[in-house]
Amino acid sequence: MTTRDARCEPVSAATSSSLAAYEAALLQFNSYMNDPVATIDAALAEQPDFVMGHVLKAETMISVWERSVTGAVSETRDRLTALRGMANARERGHIAAIGAAAKGR
């Protein structure tokens, strides 16, 4: 059985609670409220292999455009690289984009 997010997109290695936290963090990110990184970090603490959780974390930090998050983006990229084998095609596309952004492209 494939787990799907609220947009009916498949997600890899999500539990029901980590997916709920992902959806909350995505709403926070899109609404410019609270701390989406802290919310997704809680999901990742529960489910460390949740690919889209790491994707959301990296892409949220990338959108900040601050040099202070460069190290954290690189760490998340490295974790995603390790998870690439379990990622679906959509997630692998995000991983490639995060890799490019981490290299300044």
C-alpha positions as semicolon CSV with decimal commas, in nm:
position;residue;x (nm);y (nm);z (nm)
1;M;0,000;0,000;0,000
2;T;0,135;0,340;-0,097
3;T;0,105;0,625;0,151
4;R;-0,020;0,948;-0,004
5;D;-0,015;1,307;0,116
6;A;-0,313;1,545;0,119
7;R;-0,257;1,618;-0,251
8;C;-0,272;1,243;-0,330
9;E;0,101;1,233;-0,408
10;P;0,292;0,921;-0,299
11;V;0,537;0,962;-0,010
12;S;0,808;0,722;0,100
13;A;0,859;0,596;0,457
14;A;0,587;0,806;0,622
15;T;0,388;0,704;0,925
16;S;0,044;0,851;0,984
17;S;0,179;1,083;1,254
18;S;0,488;1,192;1,058
19;L;0,266;1,263;0,758
20;A;0,030;1,469;0,977
21;A;0,329;1,670;1,103
22;Y;0,448;1,713;0,743
23;E;0,108;1,853;0,643
24;A;0,113;2,088;0,944
25;A;0,466;2,206;0,859
26;L;0,369;2,262;0,495
27;L;0,071;2,472;0,606
28;Q;0,299;2,671;0,837
29;F;0,547;2,727;0,554
30;N;0,278;2,835;0,308
31;S;0,114;3,062;0,568
32;Y;0,436;3,220;0,700
33;M;0,341;3,118;1,055
34;N;0,513;2,940;1,343
35;D;0,823;2,730;1,274
36;P;0,780;2,472;0,998
37;V;1,136;2,342;1,044
38;A;1,072;2,266;1,412
39;T;0,747;2,092;1,320
40;I;0,908;1,876;1,052
41;D;1,205;1,804;1,282
42;A;0,958;1,646;1,526
43;A;0,829;1,423;1,246
44;L;1,183;1,328;1,146
45;A;1,271;1,243;1,506
46;E;0,990;0,989;1,496
47;Q;1,050;0,869;1,140
48;P;1,412;0,943;1,030
49;D;1,366;0,788;0,684
50;F;1,067;1,007;0,587
51;V;1,196;1,134;0,254
52;M;0,947;1,418;0,196
53;G;1,003;1,533;0,553
54;H;1,371;1,589;0,473
55;V;1,274;1,747;0,140
56;L;1,041;1,995;0,311
57;K;1,306;2,078;0,569
58;A;1,572;2,146;0,304
59;E;1,342;2,341;0,075
60;T;1,214;2,552;0,364
61;M;1,570;2,642;0,463
62;I;1,668;2,709;0,101
63;S;1,379;2,954;0,064
64;V;1,522;3,163;0,349
65;W;1,818;3,268;0,130
66;E;2,045;3,299;0,432
67;R;2,405;3,182;0,442
68;S;2,350;3,078;0,802
69;V;2,150;2,771;0,687
70;T;2,403;2,651;0,430
71;G;2,547;2,386;0,661
72;A;2,203;2,258;0,760
73;V;2,096;2,239;0,395
74;S;2,411;2,040;0,313
75;E;2,347;1,801;0,603
76;T;1,989;1,746;0,489
77;R;2,107;1,697;0,130
78;D;2,351;1,431;0,251
79;R;2,073;1,252;0,441
80;L;1,851;1,266;0,131
81;T;2,133;1,127;-0,083
82;A;2,149;0,829;0,154
83;L;1,770;0,784;0,125
84;R;1,761;0,822;-0,254
85;G;1,727;0,447;-0,311
86;M;1,395;0,435;-0,127
87;A;1,260;0,756;-0,284
88;N;0,997;0,762;-0,557
89;A;1,050;0,952;-0,884
90;R;0,894;1,276;-0,757
91;E;1,107;1,268;-0,443
92;R;1,422;1,200;-0,646
93;G;1,346;1,513;-0,848
94;H;1,331;1,715;-0,526
95;I;1,656;1,554;-0,409
96;A;1,828;1,657;-0,735
97;A;1,701;2,016;-0,699
98;I;1,818;2,033;-0,338
99;G;2,158;1,901;-0,442
100;A;2,187;2,174;-0,705
101;A;2,079;2,444;-0,459
102;A;2,330;2,320;-0,201
103;K;2,600;2,371;-0,464
104;G;2,480;2,726;-0,529
105;R;2,290;2,651;-0,849
